[in-house]
Each structure stands twice: as structure tokens, then as C-alpha cells.
Amino acid sequence: MTGSRSNRIAVLIPCYNEEAAIGTVVRDFRQALPSATLYVYDNNSRDRTREVARAAGAVVRREPLQGKGHVVRRMFADIEAEIYVLVDGDDTYDAASAPALIECLLSGHLDMVNAARVTDIKAAYRPGHRFGNVLLTTMVARIFGNRISDMLSGYRVFSRRFVKSFPALSSGFEIETELTVHALELDLPVAEVTTPYKDRPVGSVSKLRTFRDGLRILGTILRLIKQERPMAFFTTLFAVLAVGSVAVIWPVVITFLHTGLVPRLPTAVLATGMMLLAFLSLGCGLILETVTRGRQEMKRLSYLSFPALPTGSGGEPGPEA
């Protein structure tokens, strides 16, 4: 065990080449949450990120597998606490909002509070990132529920119950999507609080690549739809294949009705194959829907195997059980 649950609040900061920002992040969160333990997990930085974080007072560890998802998985597994604050190490999020996020978690008996970014600084939120976030968040909201407006925020607060039952599978920036869908899919109690967002300090460079990482996040959404909503996914595939089959075969049918002949046999074979694939997809959807139901029940049981966050008077964490 890396820590103890006597560490009531743990601030988890994944980092990669953030020498210019990490010192300020650690100091600001230490000021905002003086009783918290701050953990910086370095992800193969080539600059002085580790030295600066350690000098600022953080507990510094390393994760050799490259990618934010790998770092978050390692942090969730290693750190023992009651409340977890996950924040990027780029000094764009407001540390002073952390107590309000935690108070929201405690007073509402929640499992996740998402910090929705609000800013008027154009340099803080590039247009491509803003558009991609809106597009991807809207897709998730339509399918899994409209309870989160900033799905790609890197600033969140979690209960121990959420962290220890979360099956982290993503390797990169798509981890935020996985966190959101996990909470929405299990109907966990979540909330969202708006927080200020600012541009990076001089010398800090974004690691997010708009198109490459956007496509990876889109792929993650489609994978999660297939896994968590298989009936909807495969029914859509069934409809596309069935309509395509009818469109392909229709001229052949008309010719057959007039002449009694099937002059385009390859077309008829293609249409038949498409229709067979359509019904095969429908069958897959029906089977996987049952499998998914069982997997969701197991996730729920895993979640319930951890005690709820203890609270005392005034919404503060209660004494150790």
C-alpha cells in the first residue's frame, strides 16, 4: 500500500515536460488544500519536472508507460485516500476552486464532480479544441445522458468508491471520456461546477494534438457505444446493411418481375450477402445486450463493495472506520 486512508485528500497531478508550470501548480494546491497530500506522477519527462515538483513539496513518482491514461491508472491503483483531486500539471486550472469542488462532493454525497472550464482568454482554449470538445461531449450526452457539459476537462474530484472501482483501460487523453462514460453508464451521482480556466505559462506546451487525439477520443466513444449500448450500435448497423441490400437488389427485382430473368447474378449475390450480414448484426446485438447487462451488474457490485465516503458535521470527512 502506497499510502494510508488517513490521507483524507490526495491531489493527483499527471505530468509530462511541465517544468515551467508544475512548481506553481503544487504551490497553489498546497495553499488551497493545506491538509492534502500532493502526488506528481512524471511520465518520462525530458526536462526538470521531477526536480521542480519535489522542491515545491510534492511526492514525486514515475510512470514509464507513455500516455495520460497509463498515468491515471497507476495513480488510482497506488494512492489511498478518501477524496481524490485529479488535475493536469499545466497551470491552466484554478486551484482556489478545489475546496468548492470538494464541498460539492461531500454535501451532495457524490462520486464525481467535474470542473467545467469557463474563460474569456482566447489563447487558453484553442478553437479546434473548443469545437472538438463540444462535438464529442454532445455525442456522449445524446447516448449516455446529458449531465456533463465539459467532458474533456482535466480537473475533477472523486470519491474513493469511484476511484477504486473504475476499470481504467485507456492509454492516452481519452481517459477523460472513459471517466465520464463510466459515471453516466452506471448512473452514479455526479455534478458539475464551473471554474476559471487560463492560458498556459510561458514555456509550457500543450501535449494534446487536435486531430490525432480527437480521432482517438472519437474512436473511444464508438468503442464504448459498442460495448455499453450494443443493441443500439448493431441495430444501426443492421438498418444500414438492410437498406443498402434493398437498394442494390431493387433494380434486379424489377427486371425479374417484367422478364422472369435475373440478368445480374453478382448483384443478387451481393444483396443477399448484405442482408445476411444485416441479420447477423441484429443477432450480435441481441446476444451482446445480455452480456453487457451482466457486465454492468458486475461493475455495480464492484462499486458497492467499497464504502461510501464518510461525512461528519459540516460536510467534512468523518473519522476513520
Secondary structure by P-SEA (a helix, b strand, c coil): ccccccccbbbbbbbccccccaaaaaaaaaaacccbbbbbbbcccccaaaaaaaaaccbbbbbccccaaaaaaaaaacccccbbbbbbccccccccaaaaaaaaaaaacccbbbbcccccccccccaaaaaaaaaaaaaaaacccccccccccccccccaaaaaaccccccccaaaaaaaaaaaaaccccbbbbbbbbbbccccccccccaaaaaaaaaaaaaaaaaccaaaaaaaaaaaaaaaaaaaaaaaaaaaaaccccccaaaaaaaaaaaaaaaaaaaaaaaaaaaaaaaaaaaaaaaaccccccccccccccccc
